[in-house]
Amino acid sequence: MSHLKPLSFVAVEENEVVRRAQAFYDAMARRRTVRDYARRPVPRAAIESAIHTAGSAPSGANLQP
């Protein structure tokens, strides 16, 4: 049984593409290495969602571990 979904996306106007690209660059330009972590707990649902998202990433032959 395949879990593949057809590709679906919404085309955006050129100026919106440029705006999003700039916003992404701006966010990436603020990245820093983290050597200290907050003691605040992370909700289990957030961790499970992150793992689910990582498992959905494209990979060779679409065979995610």
mmCIF file of the N, C-alpha and C atoms, coordinates in Angstrom:
data_MODEL
# 
_entry.id   MODEL 
# 
loop_
_atom_site.group_PDB 
_atom_site.id 
_atom_site.type_symbol 
_atom_site.label_atom_id 
_atom_site.label_alt_id 
_atom_site.label_comp_id 
_atom_site.label_asym_id 
_atom_site.label_entity_id 
_atom_site.label_seq_id 
_atom_site.pdbx_PDB_ins_code 
_atom_site.Cartn_x 
_atom_site.Cartn_y 
_atom_site.Cartn_z 
_atom_site.occupancy 
_atom_site.B_iso_or_equiv 
_atom_site.pdbx_formal_charge 
_atom_site.auth_seq_id 
_atom_site.auth_comp_id 
_atom_site.auth_asym_id 
_atom_site.auth_atom_id 
_atom_site.pdbx_PDB_model_num 
ATOM 1   N N  . MET A 1 1  ? 0.843  -1.177 0.000  1.00 0.00 ? 1  MET A N  1 
ATOM 2   C CA . MET A 1 1  ? 0.000  0.000  0.000  1.00 0.00 ? 1  MET A CA 1 
ATOM 3   C C  . MET A 1 1  ? 0.892  1.246  0.000  1.00 0.00 ? 1  MET A C  1 
ATOM 4   N N  . SER A 1 2  ? 0.611  2.163  -0.850 1.00 0.00 ? 2  SER A N  1 
ATOM 5   C CA . SER A 1 2  ? 1.415  3.377  -0.962 1.00 0.00 ? 2  SER A CA 1 
ATOM 6   C C  . SER A 1 2  ? 0.779  4.503  -0.148 1.00 0.00 ? 2  SER A C  1 
ATOM 7   N N  . HIS A 1 3  ? 1.635  5.279  0.504  1.00 0.00 ? 3  HIS A N  1 
ATOM 8   C CA . HIS A 1 3  ? 1.174  6.435  1.267  1.00 0.00 ? 3  HIS A CA 1 
ATOM 9   C C  . HIS A 1 3  ? 1.483  7.721  0.516  1.00 0.00 ? 3  HIS A C  1 
ATOM 10  N N  . LEU A 1 4  ? 1.781  7.614  -0.763 1.00 0.00 ? 4  LEU A N  1 
ATOM 11  C CA . LEU A 1 4  ? 2.140  8.783  -1.553 1.00 0.00 ? 4  LEU A CA 1 
ATOM 12  C C  . LEU A 1 4  ? 0.916  9.647  -1.821 1.00 0.00 ? 4  LEU A C  1 
ATOM 13  N N  . LYS A 1 5  ? 1.117  10.935 -1.715 1.00 0.00 ? 5  LYS A N  1 
ATOM 14  C CA . LYS A 1 5  ? 0.063  11.893 -2.026 1.00 0.00 ? 5  LYS A CA 1 
ATOM 15  C C  . LYS A 1 5  ? 0.480  12.640 -3.277 1.00 0.00 ? 5  LYS A C  1 
ATOM 16  N N  . PRO A 1 6  ? -0.457 12.978 -4.137 1.00 0.00 ? 6  PRO A N  1 
ATOM 17  C CA . PRO A 1 6  ? -0.096 13.750 -5.323 1.00 0.00 ? 6  PRO A CA 1 
ATOM 18  C C  . PRO A 1 6  ? 0.444  15.120 -4.922 1.00 0.00 ? 6  PRO A C  1 
ATOM 19  N N  . LEU A 1 7  ? 1.405  15.612 -5.703 1.00 0.00 ? 7  LEU A N  1 
ATOM 20  C CA . LEU A 1 7  ? 1.974  16.932 -5.441 1.00 0.00 ? 7  LEU A CA 1 
ATOM 21  C C  . LEU A 1 7  ? 0.892  17.984 -5.611 1.00 0.00 ? 7  LEU A C  1 
ATOM 22  N N  . SER A 1 8  ? 0.798  18.839 -4.631 1.00 0.00 ? 8  SER A N  1 
ATOM 23  C CA . SER A 1 8  ? -0.210 19.890 -4.661 1.00 0.00 ? 8  SER A CA 1 
ATOM 24  C C  . SER A 1 8  ? 0.423  21.162 -4.119 1.00 0.00 ? 8  SER A C  1 
ATOM 25  N N  . PHE A 1 9  ? 0.307  22.250 -4.854 1.00 0.00 ? 9  PHE A N  1 
ATOM 26  C CA . PHE A 1 9  ? 0.842  23.514 -4.375 1.00 0.00 ? 9  PHE A CA 1 
ATOM 27  C C  . PHE A 1 9  ? 0.050  24.649 -4.985 1.00 0.00 ? 9  PHE A C  1 
ATOM 28  N N  . VAL A 1 10 ? 0.202  25.804 -4.382 1.00 0.00 ? 10 VAL A N  1 
ATOM 29  C CA . VAL A 1 10 ? -0.467 27.009 -4.856 1.00 0.00 ? 10 VAL A CA 1 
ATOM 30  C C  . VAL A 1 10 ? 0.605  27.929 -5.423 1.00 0.00 ? 10 VAL A C  1 
ATOM 31  N N  . ALA A 1 11 ? 0.470  28.294 -6.676 1.00 0.00 ? 11 ALA A N  1 
ATOM 32  C CA . ALA A 1 11 ? 1.421  29.211 -7.300 1.00 0.00 ? 11 ALA A CA 1 
ATOM 33  C C  . ALA A 1 11 ? 1.253  30.598 -6.675 1.00 0.00 ? 11 ALA A C  1 
ATOM 34  N N  . VAL A 1 12 ? 2.363  31.289 -6.493 1.00 0.00 ? 12 VAL A N  1 
ATOM 35  C CA . VAL A 1 12 ? 2.310  32.640 -5.932 1.00 0.00 ? 12 VAL A CA 1 
ATOM 36  C C  . VAL A 1 12 ? 2.930  33.618 -6.912 1.00 0.00 ? 12 VAL A C  1 
ATOM 37  N N  . GLU A 1 13 ? 2.559  34.847 -6.750 1.00 0.00 ? 13 GLU A N  1 
ATOM 38  C CA . GLU A 1 13 ? 3.060  35.904 -7.635 1.00 0.00 ? 13 GLU A CA 1 
ATOM 39  C C  . GLU A 1 13 ? 4.551  36.117 -7.416 1.00 0.00 ? 13 GLU A C  1 
ATOM 40  N N  . GLU A 1 14 ? 5.219  36.635 -8.440 1.00 0.00 ? 14 GLU A N  1 
ATOM 41  C CA . GLU A 1 14 ? 6.667  36.835 -8.395 1.00 0.00 ? 14 GLU A CA 1 
ATOM 42  C C  . GLU A 1 14 ? 7.096  37.692 -7.209 1.00 0.00 ? 14 GLU A C  1 
ATOM 43  N N  . ASN A 1 15 ? 6.380  38.765 -6.940 1.00 0.00 ? 15 ASN A N  1 
ATOM 44  C CA . ASN A 1 15 ? 6.765  39.633 -5.821 1.00 0.00 ? 15 ASN A CA 1 
ATOM 45  C C  . ASN A 1 15 ? 6.642  38.900 -4.484 1.00 0.00 ? 15 ASN A C  1 
ATOM 46  N N  . GLU A 1 16 ? 5.702  37.973 -4.361 1.00 0.00 ? 16 GLU A N  1 
ATOM 47  C CA . GLU A 1 16 ? 5.566  37.191 -3.143 1.00 0.00 ? 16 GLU A CA 1 
ATOM 48  C C  . GLU A 1 16 ? 6.706  36.182 -3.017 1.00 0.00 ? 16 GLU A C  1 
ATOM 49  N N  . VAL A 1 17 ? 7.134  35.627 -4.136 1.00 0.00 ? 17 VAL A N  1 
ATOM 50  C CA . VAL A 1 17 ? 8.281  34.709 -4.128 1.00 0.00 ? 17 VAL A CA 1 
ATOM 51  C C  . VAL A 1 17 ? 9.517  35.447 -3.619 1.00 0.00 ? 17 VAL A C  1 
ATOM 52  N N  . VAL A 1 18 ? 9.730  36.652 -4.127 1.00 0.00 ? 18 VAL A N  1 
ATOM 53  C CA . VAL A 1 18 ? 10.887 37.449 -3.715 1.00 0.00 ? 18 VAL A CA 1 
ATOM 54  C C  . VAL A 1 18 ? 10.774 37.809 -2.234 1.00 0.00 ? 18 VAL A C  1 
ATOM 55  N N  . ARG A 1 19 ? 9.587  38.200 -1.780 1.00 0.00 ? 19 ARG A N  1 
ATOM 56  C CA . ARG A 1 19 ? 9.386  38.554 -0.373 1.00 0.00 ? 19 ARG A CA 1 
ATOM 57  C C  . ARG A 1 19 ? 9.687  37.353 0.519  1.00 0.00 ? 19 ARG A C  1 
ATOM 58  N N  . ARG A 1 20 ? 9.184  36.177 0.153  1.00 0.00 ? 20 ARG A N  1 
ATOM 59  C CA . ARG A 1 20 ? 9.422  34.975 0.962  1.00 0.00 ? 20 ARG A CA 1 
ATOM 60  C C  . ARG A 1 20 ? 10.902 34.591 0.972  1.00 0.00 ? 20 ARG A C  1 
ATOM 61  N N  . ALA A 1 21 ? 11.554 34.721 -0.175 1.00 0.00 ? 21 ALA A N  1 
ATOM 62  C CA . ALA A 1 21 ? 12.979 34.400 -0.248 1.00 0.00 ? 21 ALA A CA 1 
ATOM 63  C C  . ALA A 1 21 ? 13.768 35.336 0.663  1.00 0.00 ? 21 ALA A C  1 
ATOM 64  N N  . GLN A 1 22 ? 13.442 36.610 0.664  1.00 0.00 ? 22 GLN A N  1 
ATOM 65  C CA . GLN A 1 22 ? 14.133 37.566 1.520  1.00 0.00 ? 22 GLN A CA 1 
ATOM 66  C C  . GLN A 1 22 ? 13.853 37.284 2.990  1.00 0.00 ? 22 GLN A C  1 
ATOM 67  N N  . ALA A 1 23 ? 12.609 36.952 3.323  1.00 0.00 ? 23 ALA A N  1 
ATOM 68  C CA . ALA A 1 23 ? 12.262 36.634 4.710  1.00 0.00 ? 23 ALA A CA 1 
ATOM 69  C C  . ALA A 1 23 ? 13.009 35.394 5.176  1.00 0.00 ? 23 ALA A C  1 
ATOM 70  N N  . PHE A 1 24 ? 13.147 34.405 4.306  1.00 0.00 ? 24 PHE A N  1 
ATOM 71  C CA . PHE A 1 24 ? 13.893 33.199 4.655  1.00 0.00 ? 24 PHE A CA 1 
ATOM 72  C C  . PHE A 1 24 ? 15.365 33.535 4.886  1.00 0.00 ? 24 PHE A C  1 
ATOM 73  N N  . TYR A 1 25 ? 15.939 34.332 3.997  1.00 0.00 ? 25 TYR A N  1 
ATOM 74  C CA . TYR A 1 25 ? 17.332 34.754 4.166  1.00 0.00 ? 25 TYR A CA 1 
ATOM 75  C C  . TYR A 1 25 ? 17.504 35.496 5.492  1.00 0.00 ? 25 TYR A C  1 
ATOM 76  N N  . ASP A 1 26 ? 16.595 36.409 5.779  1.00 0.00 ? 26 ASP A N  1 
ATOM 77  C CA . ASP A 1 26 ? 16.687 37.181 7.016  1.00 0.00 ? 26 ASP A CA 1 
ATOM 78  C C  . ASP A 1 26 ? 16.655 36.258 8.233  1.00 0.00 ? 26 ASP A C  1 
ATOM 79  N N  . ALA A 1 27 ? 15.783 35.260 8.217  1.00 0.00 ? 27 ALA A N  1 
ATOM 80  C CA . ALA A 1 27 ? 15.701 34.304 9.329  1.00 0.00 ? 27 ALA A CA 1 
ATOM 81  C C  . ALA A 1 27 ? 16.995 33.503 9.435  1.00 0.00 ? 27 ALA A C  1 
ATOM 82  N N  . MET A 1 28 ? 17.533 33.062 8.308  1.00 0.00 ? 28 MET A N  1 
ATOM 83  C CA . MET A 1 28 ? 18.763 32.268 8.323  1.00 0.00 ? 28 MET A CA 1 
ATOM 84  C C  . MET A 1 28 ? 19.961 33.107 8.759  1.00 0.00 ? 28 MET A C  1 
ATOM 85  N N  . ALA A 1 29 ? 19.949 34.388 8.448  1.00 0.00 ? 29 ALA A N  1 
ATOM 86  C CA . ALA A 1 29 ? 21.050 35.266 8.826  1.00 0.00 ? 29 ALA A CA 1 
ATOM 87  C C  . ALA A 1 29 ? 21.100 35.482 10.343 1.00 0.00 ? 29 ALA A C  1 
ATOM 88  N N  . ARG A 1 30 ? 20.001 35.211 11.040 1.00 0.00 ? 30 ARG A N  1 
ATOM 89  C CA . ARG A 1 30 ? 19.951 35.364 12.497 1.00 0.00 ? 30 ARG A CA 1 
ATOM 90  C C  . ARG A 1 30 ? 20.325 34.077 13.232 1.00 0.00 ? 30 ARG A C  1 
ATOM 91  N N  . ARG A 1 31 ? 20.610 33.002 12.495 1.00 0.00 ? 31 ARG A N  1 
ATOM 92  C CA . ARG A 1 31 ? 20.949 31.731 13.150 1.00 0.00 ? 31 ARG A CA 1 
ATOM 93  C C  . ARG A 1 31 ? 22.238 31.868 13.927 1.00 0.00 ? 31 ARG A C  1 
ATOM 94  N N  . ARG A 1 32 ? 22.308 31.128 14.994 1.00 0.00 ? 32 ARG A N  1 
ATOM 95  C CA . ARG A 1 32 ? 23.516 31.072 15.796 1.00 0.00 ? 32 ARG A CA 1 
ATOM 96  C C  . ARG A 1 32 ? 23.648 29.666 16.364 1.00 0.00 ? 32 ARG A C  1 
ATOM 97  N N  . THR A 1 33 ? 24.867 29.282 16.695 1.00 0.00 ? 33 THR A N  1 
ATOM 98  C CA . THR A 1 33 ? 25.098 28.002 17.350 1.00 0.00 ? 33 THR A CA 1 
ATOM 99  C C  . THR A 1 33 ? 24.597 28.102 18.780 1.00 0.00 ? 33 THR A C  1 
ATOM 100 N N  . VAL A 1 34 ? 23.903 27.078 19.226 1.00 0.00 ? 34 VAL A N  1 
ATOM 101 C CA . VAL A 1 34 ? 23.365 27.053 20.588 1.00 0.00 ? 34 VAL A CA 1 
ATOM 102 C C  . VAL A 1 34 ? 24.223 26.126 21.436 1.00 0.00 ? 34 VAL A C  1 
ATOM 103 N N  . ARG A 1 35 ? 24.739 26.656 22.533 1.00 0.00 ? 35 ARG A N  1 
ATOM 104 C CA . ARG A 1 35 ? 25.560 25.851 23.442 1.00 0.00 ? 35 ARG A CA 1 
ATOM 105 C C  . ARG A 1 35 ? 24.938 25.762 24.830 1.00 0.00 ? 35 ARG A C  1 
ATOM 106 N N  . ASP A 1 36 ? 23.799 26.361 24.987 1.00 0.00 ? 36 ASP A N  1 
ATOM 107 C CA . ASP A 1 36 ? 23.100 26.340 26.257 1.00 0.00 ? 36 ASP A CA 1 
ATOM 108 C C  . ASP A 1 36 ? 21.615 26.183 25.958 1.00 0.00 ? 36 ASP A C  1 
ATOM 109 N N  . TYR A 1 37 ? 20.933 25.392 26.722 1.00 0.00 ? 37 TYR A N  1 
ATOM 110 C CA . TYR A 1 37 ? 19.537 25.096 26.449 1.00 0.00 ? 37 TYR A CA 1 
ATOM 111 C C  . TYR A 1 37 ? 18.669 25.519 27.615 1.00 0.00 ? 37 TYR A C  1 
ATOM 112 N N  . ALA A 1 38 ? 17.447 25.895 27.313 1.00 0.00 ? 38 ALA A N  1 
ATOM 113 C CA . ALA A 1 38 ? 16.494 26.263 28.354 1.00 0.00 ? 38 ALA A CA 1 
ATOM 114 C C  . ALA A 1 38 ? 16.068 25.009 29.113 1.00 0.00 ? 38 ALA A C  1 
ATOM 115 N N  . ARG A 1 39 ? 15.732 25.180 30.345 1.00 0.00 ? 39 ARG A N  1 
ATOM 116 C CA . ARG A 1 39 ? 15.253 24.058 31.152 1.00 0.00 ? 39 ARG A CA 1 
ATOM 117 C C  . ARG A 1 39 ? 13.760 23.820 30.951 1.00 0.00 ? 39 ARG A C  1 
ATOM 118 N N  . ARG A 1 40 ? 13.137 24.681 30.191 1.00 0.00 ? 40 ARG A N  1 
ATOM 119 C CA . ARG A 1 40 ? 11.701 24.571 29.942 1.00 0.00 ? 40 ARG A CA 1 
ATOM 120 C C  . ARG A 1 40 ? 11.412 23.277 29.189 1.00 0.00 ? 40 ARG A C  1 
ATOM 121 N N  . PRO A 1 41 ? 10.458 22.478 29.653 1.00 0.00 ? 41 PRO A N  1 
ATOM 122 C CA . PRO A 1 41 ? 10.153 21.222 28.966 1.00 0.00 ? 41 PRO A CA 1 
ATOM 123 C C  . PRO A 1 41 ? 9.515  21.465 27.590 1.00 0.00 ? 41 PRO A C  1 
ATOM 124 N N  . VAL A 1 42 ? 9.772  20.539 26.691 1.00 0.00 ? 42 VAL A N  1 
ATOM 125 C CA . VAL A 1 42 ? 9.184  20.601 25.348 1.00 0.00 ? 42 VAL A CA 1 
ATOM 126 C C  . VAL A 1 42 ? 7.974  19.665 25.344 1.00 0.00 ? 42 VAL A C  1 
ATOM 127 N N  . PRO A 1 43 ? 6.830  20.151 24.881 1.00 0.00 ? 43 PRO A N  1 
ATOM 128 C CA . PRO A 1 43 ? 5.648  19.284 24.858 1.00 0.00 ? 43 PRO A CA 1 
ATOM 129 C C  . PRO A 1 43 ? 5.890  18.036 23.999 1.00 0.00 ? 43 PRO A C  1 
ATOM 130 N N  . ARG A 1 44 ? 5.466  16.890 24.485 1.00 0.00 ? 44 ARG A N  1 
ATOM 131 C CA . ARG A 1 44 ? 5.645  15.633 23.761 1.00 0.00 ? 44 ARG A CA 1 
ATOM 132 C C  . ARG A 1 44 ? 5.050  15.719 22.354 1.00 0.00 ? 44 ARG A C  1 
ATOM 133 N N  . ALA A 1 45 ? 3.904  16.373 22.213 1.00 0.00 ? 45 ALA A N  1 
ATOM 134 C CA . ALA A 1 45 ? 3.258  16.490 20.902 1.00 0.00 ? 45 ALA A CA 1 
ATOM 135 C C  . ALA A 1 45 ? 4.160  17.235 19.911 1.00 0.00 ? 45 ALA A C  1 
ATOM 136 N N  . ALA A 1 46 ? 4.924  18.222 20.391 1.00 0.00 ? 46 ALA A N  1 
ATOM 137 C CA . ALA A 1 46 ? 5.838  18.959 19.507 1.00 0.00 ? 46 ALA A CA 1 
ATOM 138 C C  . ALA A 1 46 ? 6.968  18.045 19.050 1.00 0.00 ? 46 ALA A C  1 
ATOM 139 N N  . ILE A 1 47 ? 7.492  17.217 19.952 1.00 0.00 ? 47 ILE A N  1 
ATOM 140 C CA . ILE A 1 47 ? 8.555  16.280 19.594 1.00 0.00 ? 47 ILE A CA 1 
ATOM 141 C C  . ILE A 1 47 ? 8.041  15.253 18.593 1.00 0.00 ? 47 ILE A C  1 
ATOM 142 N N  . GLU A 1 48 ? 6.862  14.710 18.853 1.00 0.00 ? 48 GLU A N  1 
ATOM 143 C CA . GLU A 1 48 ? 6.283  13.719 17.933 1.00 0.00 ? 48 GLU A CA 1 
ATOM 144 C C  . GLU A 1 48 ? 6.031  14.331 16.559 1.00 0.00 ? 48 GLU A C  1 
ATOM 145 N N  . SER A 1 49 ? 5.578  15.578 16.529 1.00 0.00 ? 49 SER A N  1 
ATOM 146 C CA . SER A 1 49 ? 5.342  16.257 15.251 1.00 0.00 ? 49 SER A CA 1 
ATOM 147 C C  . SER A 1 49 ? 6.649  16.458 14.496 1.00 0.00 ? 49 SER A C  1 
ATOM 148 N N  . ALA A 1 50 ? 7.717  16.828 15.201 1.00 0.00 ? 50 ALA A N  1 
ATOM 149 C CA . ALA A 1 50 ? 9.017  17.023 14.559 1.00 0.00 ? 50 ALA A CA 1 
ATOM 150 C C  . ALA A 1 50 ? 9.529  15.707 13.971 1.00 0.00 ? 50 ALA A C  1 
ATOM 151 N N  . ILE A 1 51 ? 9.360  14.613 14.706 1.00 0.00 ? 51 ILE A N  1 
ATOM 152 C CA . ILE A 1 51 ? 9.791  13.303 14.213 1.00 0.00 ? 51 ILE A CA 1 
ATOM 153 C C  . ILE A 1 51 ? 8.957  12.888 13.006 1.00 0.00 ? 51 ILE A C  1 
ATOM 154 N N  . HIS A 1 52 ? 7.663  13.118 13.076 1.00 0.00 ? 52 HIS A N  1 
ATOM 155 C CA . HIS A 1 52 ? 6.771  12.784 11.949 1.00 0.00 ? 52 HIS A CA 1 
ATOM 156 C C  . HIS A 1 52 ? 7.164  13.596 10.713 1.00 0.00 ? 52 HIS A C  1 
ATOM 157 N N  . THR A 1 53 ? 7.465  14.865 10.897 1.00 0.00 ? 53 THR A N  1 
ATOM 158 C CA . THR A 1 53 ? 7.867  15.726 9.782  1.00 0.00 ? 53 THR A CA 1 
ATOM 159 C C  . THR A 1 53 ? 9.181  15.245 9.184  1.00 0.00 ? 53 THR A C  1 
ATOM 160 N N  . ALA A 1 54 ? 10.154 14.923 10.028 1.00 0.00 ? 54 ALA A N  1 
ATOM 161 C CA . ALA A 1 54 ? 11.451 14.439 9.538  1.00 0.00 ? 54 ALA A CA 1 
ATOM 162 C C  . ALA A 1 54 ? 11.275 13.143 8.746  1.00 0.00 ? 54 ALA A C  1 
ATOM 163 N N  . GLY A 1 55 ? 10.400 12.284 9.192  1.00 0.00 ? 55 GLY A N  1 
ATOM 164 C CA . GLY A 1 55 ? 10.165 11.018 8.503  1.00 0.00 ? 55 GLY A CA 1 
ATOM 165 C C  . GLY A 1 55 ? 9.468  11.179 7.171  1.00 0.00 ? 55 GLY A C  1 
ATOM 166 N N  . SER A 1 56 ? 8.895  12.347 6.925  1.00 0.00 ? 56 SER A N  1 
ATOM 167 C CA . SER A 1 56 ? 8.186  12.560 5.657  1.00 0.00 ? 56 SER A CA 1 
ATOM 168 C C  . SER A 1 56 ? 9.077  13.210 4.600  1.00 0.00 ? 56 SER A C  1 
ATOM 169 N N  . ALA A 1 57 ? 10.337 13.499 4.956  1.00 0.00 ? 57 ALA A N  1 
ATOM 170 C CA . ALA A 1 57 ? 11.241 14.151 4.014  1.00 0.00 ? 57 ALA A CA 1 
ATOM 171 C C  . ALA A 1 57 ? 11.554 13.232 2.833  1.00 0.00 ? 57 ALA A C  1 
ATOM 172 N N  . PRO A 1 58 ? 11.683 13.775 1.640  1.00 0.00 ? 58 PRO A N  1 
ATOM 173 C CA . PRO A 1 58 ? 12.042 12.946 0.488  1.00 0.00 ? 58 PRO A CA 1 
ATOM 174 C C  . PRO A 1 58 ? 13.407 12.286 0.694  1.00 0.00 ? 58 PRO A C  1 
ATOM 175 N N  . SER A 1 59 ? 13.526 11.076 0.213  1.00 0.00 ? 59 SER A N  1 
ATOM 176 C CA . SER A 1 59 ? 14.799 10.378 0.291  1.00 0.00 ? 59 SER A CA 1 
ATOM 177 C C  . SER A 1 59 ? 14.935 9.478  -0.941 1.00 0.00 ? 59 SER A C  1 
ATOM 178 N N  . GLY A 1 60 ? 16.106 8.889  -1.104 1.00 0.00 ? 60 GLY A N  1 
ATOM 179 C CA . GLY A 1 60 ? 16.328 8.001  -2.246 1.00 0.00 ? 60 GLY A CA 1 
ATOM 180 C C  . GLY A 1 60 ? 15.295 6.893  -2.297 1.00 0.00 ? 60 GLY A C  1 
ATOM 181 N N  . ALA A 1 61 ? 14.686 6.703  -3.428 1.00 0.00 ? 61 ALA A N  1 
ATOM 182 C CA . ALA A 1 61 ? 13.647 5.701  -3.662 1.00 0.00 ? 61 ALA A CA 1 
ATOM 183 C C  . ALA A 1 61 ? 12.448 5.909  -2.752 1.00 0.00 ? 61 ALA A C  1 
ATOM 184 N N  . ASN A 1 62 ? 12.350 7.096  -2.131 1.00 0.00 ? 62 ASN A N  1 
ATOM 185 C CA . ASN A 1 62 ? 11.248 7.438  -1.238 1.00 0.00 ? 62 ASN A CA 1 
ATOM 186 C C  . ASN A 1 62 ? 11.098 6.407  -0.131 1.00 0.00 ? 62 ASN A C  1 
ATOM 187 N N  . LEU A 1 63 ? 12.217 5.933  0.408  1.00 0.00 ? 63 LEU A N  1 
ATOM 188 C CA . LEU A 1 63 ? 12.203 4.943  1.480  1.00 0.00 ? 63 LEU A CA 1 
ATOM 189 C C  . LEU A 1 63 ? 12.737 5.553  2.758  1.00 0.00 ? 63 LEU A C  1 
ATOM 190 N N  . GLN A 1 64 ? 11.925 6.348  3.433  1.00 0.00 ? 64 GLN A N  1 
ATOM 191 C CA . GLN A 1 64 ? 12.336 6.975  4.673  1.00 0.00 ? 64 GLN A CA 1 
ATOM 192 C C  . GLN A 1 64 ? 12.478 5.908  5.752  1.00 0.00 ? 64 GLN A C  1 
ATOM 193 N N  . PRO A 1 65 ? 13.475 6.061  6.631  1.00 0.00 ? 65 PRO A N  1 
ATOM 194 C CA . PRO A 1 65 ? 13.624 5.101  7.732  1.00 0.00 ? 65 PRO A CA 1 
ATOM 195 C C  . PRO A 1 65 ? 12.499 5.242  8.744  1.00 0.00 ? 65 PRO A C  1 
# 
